[in-house]
Amino acid sequence: MDIKRTILIVALAVVSYVMVLKWNQDYGQAALPTQNVAASSTTAPALPDTASGNNASNSADVPTANGETSTVAETPVAASKDLIHIKTDVLDIAIDPQGGDIAQLRLPLYPRRQDHPDVPFQLFDNGNERTYLAQSGLTGVDGPDARAAGRPVFSTDKKTYELAPGQDQLVVDLKFSENGINYIKRFTLKRGLYDVQVSYLIDNESAKPWNGNLFAQLKRDNSSDPSSSTATGTATYLGAALWTSSEPYKKVSMKDIDKGQLKETVQGGWVAWLQHYFVTAWIPQKGDSNVVQTRKDSQGNYIIGFTGPTLTVEPGKTAETSATLYAGPKSQGVLKELSPGLELTVDYGILWFIAQPIFWLLQHIHSLVGNWGWSIIFLTMLIKGIFFPLSAASYKSMARMRAVAPKLAALKEQFGDDRQKMSQAMMELYKKEKINPLGGCLPILVQMPVFLSLYWVLLESVEMRQAPFMLWITDLSIKDPFFILPIIMGATMFIQQRLNPTPPDPMQAKVMKLMPIIFTFFFLWFPAGLVLYWVVNNCLSIAQQWYITRKVEAATKKAAE
């Protein structure tokens, strides 16, 4: 009978495993954009020209000089189909001539999916899958973007620009003239850089002074994070953030914007929108005092941006104002150089002060071994080595608890259900055997902040995205496609549990036996890099605990003789 039951359990486990694999194959990866499904595998798809009435440029997007929402009636104006395409080695963008907003932006070096390297990841989108734009312009008394007729329509010498081999910088000028004022909206892109300099050159050929304000903002709908790779409930932050003099990294979530507008005057700083692995940020000139604001438009889109100080251009004079747009991966070194506090958008949570050194160490190990999987393994070994004295104290306490387990069982038989006498007898036994019942817990609690910090380092660092390890693990940032690592992790938890003393409470003992199964299920959808860390950590813990337990039991046996 037992053999039949065992065969049925094994068969059920195999069928369940195959079903999960099939589900993972059919639904485990993000869908590709519709317009790219049939794209050639050898030719990178061009940015599509899109027209969206619902997401069209309109004057209501434009803030007033003091940062408030424009009072112009929100009458949508159809977005231009004739987009201006600009491509460098790291950026592929499309600009809408109406307003000169960046309507689409893709990252050629970051494929959307590893199995489709010809389809780059898309940050900005003007309505194909989501609404996410980088908008900028001139508002205020004479600002062309604040006029009742709608935002200006710029002209360019050509519709396609590309950084040529050997060329380090690409400059694209958008031109517009009105009422004796000549405007040039200039985009300056450099090889290898994800930051774009957006400048306005104002040539006043009129007979009166010109007054206006630069504004720059990010507009996004409430759609989900397309770069998130976890299905564990531990999602990374998706929302806005900004810098203030009192708070170098201030989150402003969608719920915060739903509750009401934020408005602050900030000198320099930045405003940003965060998602898993990537960040977009507007960085004004350092010395300017700007009005930073958040709001929602009538279509439910969330906006965070800034409005700069008033700029005056006398008749016959010219002036220039600018801001920097960063749109790319969360690379801490690059972000820190762009603006103070911007590197904090790589959000390691409340334990960032521990996570930052861990990431620094992980980077240096990677520079030696050249593989992020092996870097995780060596880092885990190093951390376990540093905490070995604490682990040894914990394992010694557990070993002594195992040694007195027969005496505890005898006490339970002696006192039965009398919990008070049982507790007194246990405490006397612990005192006699010099055992601290909390000795196995406290060292683990001390180590928990480090391991939680490492968890967030592996989860948040863009360096892990699509990073291969070996064999079947081709991407450490997504789940194991065959769930082999989670199963190994569950097995190591079971082995480790067998080395620990059995809890005296029967119910607690049953719960502990179920823990490896529960954790295995949870870890099925964890990124492979995180599961790899837990597997290595468990294996090292088993080795340490087995060694120390063996020594304690041998010493106990020798003392008894």
ABEGO torsion letter per residue (X at the ends): XAAAAAAAAAAAAAAAAAAAAAAAAAAABBBBBAAAAABBAABBBBBBBBBBAAABBBAAABBBAAGBBBABBBBBBBBBABBBBBBBAABBBBBBABGGBBABBBBAABBABAABAABBBBABBAGAABBBBBBBEBBEAABAAABAAEBBBBBBABABBBBBBGBABBBBBBBBBBGGBBBBBBBBBBBGBABBBBBBBBBBABABBBBBBBBBBBBBBABBBAABABAAGBBBBBEBBBBBAABABBBBBAAAAAAEBBBBBBBEEBBBBBBBGBBBBBBBBAABBBBBBBBBBAAGBBBBBBBBBBBBBBBGBBBBBBBBBBBEBBBAAAAAAABBGAAAABBAEAAAAAAAAAAAAAAAAAAAAGBAAAAAAAAAAAAAAAAAAAAAAAAAAAAAAAAAAAAAAAAAAAAEABAAAAAAAAAAAAAAAGBBAAAAAAAAAAAAAAAAAAAAAAAABAAABGBBBBEABABAABBBAAGAAAAAAAAAAAAAAAABBBBABAAAAAAAAAAAAAAAAAAAABBAAAAAAAAAAAAAAAAAAAAAAAAAAAAAAAAAX
